[in-house]
Amino acid sequence: MKNPYQAKPVKILNIKDLNYNTKFFTLDINFDFQPGQFVMAGLPGFGESALSLPAKNQLAIRKVGTVTKALHQLKVNDKIYLRGPYGHGWPIKFKIKNCLIIAGGCGIISLRPLLTNKNNIIFYGVKNKKDLLFKDEHKNWPNLHISIEPKMITDLFDEIDLPKNLTAFLCGPPMMYKFVIQKLKESKIKDIYLSLERRMSCGIGICQHCAIGDYYVCKDGPIFGLEQLKNQKF
């Protein structure tokens, strides 16, 4: 019987710094994934973390806890243990053309595969300039607008004229959702999708850590339409 927790060792081909606390790993693997899905990544003896997939063979890992600190110690040719991809991604299968991409902090990682679409408008908010990720790619992201505190990402709604019939994709800290969703509704944007990836633990719907209402985020998400979550508070 197959062990659903069995992870695959994958060799690291390259590592570079994205900023002061986030490393970018290129791996000897090609995931067949839908943008917005995630993998469980870890090391024996340290546990696992749920990580968004920014590309078919890459991971961006921010150092925030025991597991990610251990992953940051790895070198080229070391092995990282992965399982997945899991969950449902952004609904690009509907060929949505005009999207408002809203990313807070490391939420940009999940959205990265979508950012080169010329029809996108991108709102990207961070606390400090040093928190910015993928800075060498910004020139390739059309219609990019960045907010750095004390300027808030919601301030961009008052500065940028948004076209009609947009679909919004959100990924960032929970506190951001409350205020951004309010701005989206004021802008008459009805098609809203958001990631709840922060809630995952086992990744396969067993531990129940990610239960929210009637859903398991790891199996039913991590991407949800706002209408699915209308009875949830953000």
N, C-alpha and C positions, 0 to 999 in steps of 0.2 A: 504494500500500500504506500502510495506516495505521501511523503511528509510535507504538508503545506508550508511549514516553517523552514524547509531546507533552502538555504541560500547558495548561490553560485559564486565561486571566487572569480573575480575579473581583474585582469592586470591593468595597472595604471600606466598609460603611455606618456602623459605630460601633465604638469601641474603649473599653474601660474596664479598670481595674486590678482583678484578682482578689486579688492580694496584692503583696508587694514584688518578685517576680520573674516573675509570670505575668499576661499580658494576655488579655482576652476580646474576640475579634473577631466582630462580626456582619457577615455577607457577603450580597452580592446573588446568592444561589443557594439552591436547595432540594434538598438531596441526598435521593435515594430510598435510604435506608440501613437496615441492621439494626444496632441497638446493639451495639457491640463491634468494628465494622468501622473501618477507618482510611483516611486519604488521605495522599498524598505532597504536601507543601506546600513551596514554595521561591520563589527569585528567580533570574533569570538572572545568572550569574557567581558565585553563592554556593552552589548546590547545593540539596538537598532534605532534608526530615526527615519521618519517619512520625509522623502525629498522629492520635490518637483523635478520633472525632466525638462531642461532647457533645450535639449537636442537629443538626437538618437544615440549619441555616444559620449555624452558629457553630463557632469553634475557640478552644480555650484553649491558649495557647502559653507555655511556661516558657522563660526565657532561660538556656540552658546551653551553647551552642556558637556557631560562626560563623554558621550558617544562622538559628538562632532569634534571635541578636542583631540580625541584619539585619532580620528580620521585625518585631522590636520597634521599629525605627526608622520603620516605615510609619505613614502618617497616613490619616485618613478621606478617601475617594475615590481613594486609591492602589490598585494592583492587587497581588493575591497570586496566585501561579500554582499551580494544583491539578490533580491527577489522581486518579482513584478514584471512589467508594470501592472498597476491595479487601478480600479475605478473608472469613471466616465470623465471624458475631457470636455473642452470647450466645443460648442455645437457648430463647428466649422463645416460639418457635412451638409448643412443647409445652405452653404455657399453664401453666407452673409457677407455683403460687400462693404457696407459702410458701418464701421465699428468705432465706438469710443472706448479706447483701452485705458483703464484707470488702475494704476499700480502704486501701492504704497510700500516703500522699503524693499525688502527682499521678495515681495509679491511680483516683482518684475521677472523673476526667474520662471515662474509658471507661464507667463504671457510671452516670453521671448520668442517662441516659434512663430508668433502671429505678427510681429512688429514691423516687418518689411513690406506689408501690404500697403500700397500707395494710397488706398482709400481710408486708411485708419487716421484717427486723431488720437494722440497719446498724451495722457496726463500722468506724470510721474512725480510723486512726492517723496521727499526724504527729510529727516531731521537736520542733518548736516551735509555739507558738500562732500565730506569724506565718506559718506554712506552710499554714494552713487555707485551703481554696478554697470558693467559693460560700457564704460566710458568711450572706449575706442570704437564702439558700434553706433554711437548716437548719431553720427553723421549719415548713417544709412537708414535711420528710422524716420519716415516722413511725418510731418506735422507733430513734432515732439515739443511738448511744453513741460518744463520742469518747475516745481515749487520746492523751495528750501525754507524751513521754518526760520523766522516767524511767519513767512508766507505759507498759507495752507493750500492743500490741493483743491479744496472747495473754492478758493479764491479764483481759480482758473476759469470757473464757470462764468464769472462776472467779467472776465477779460477776453474770452474767446467766443466768437459767434459760431454757434453750432448749427450745422444743417439739420434738416428734418429727417425723420425715418432712420434714426441711428439705433443700433443695437449696442448696449453697454456691457463690457466685461470688466469685472472688478476682482482684484486680488490684493490683499493687504491686511493690516491689523484690524481686528473687530471694531475698534472704536471708529475707524475711518468709515466703515460701512454705514453706520447710522446717519452721518452727516452727508456723505456722498449720495446715498439713496434719496435723501430729502431733496438734494439739488437736482438729481435726475428726474424726480417727479415734478419739480417746479419747471424743468425744461421740457416736460411732456414726453420724456423718453420712457416707453413702457416695456420694451424688451430688455430685461436686465438679467444678467447671469453673474454669479459670484462663486468664488472658491472658499470652501470651509476646510481646506487641507490641514490647518493647524490642529484639528481635533483627532487625527488618526494615531493609532498605536500599533495594533497587530496587523492591520491592512487587509484582513480577510473576513471581518464581521464576526469574530468569535469573542473577543475580549469585551465588547459592548462599550468600550471607552468613548467611542465616537457617536453614540446614539444621540440623536436630536429629534424629538418628536417621534414620528413613526419611521424615521430613516436611520440607517447606518451610513455615516459619511463616506467610509472607505468603499462600500459596495454600491450605494445609491448615488454618491457624489464622486469626487469632492466638488464637482461643478454642479450647481443647482440653478434653476430658474427661480427668480424671486417669488413668482406665484406659488411655487412649491413650498416656500417657507413663510407664507403670508401670516401664519400664526406664531412665528418665532420673533423674538426681540433681538435687536442688534445694539 
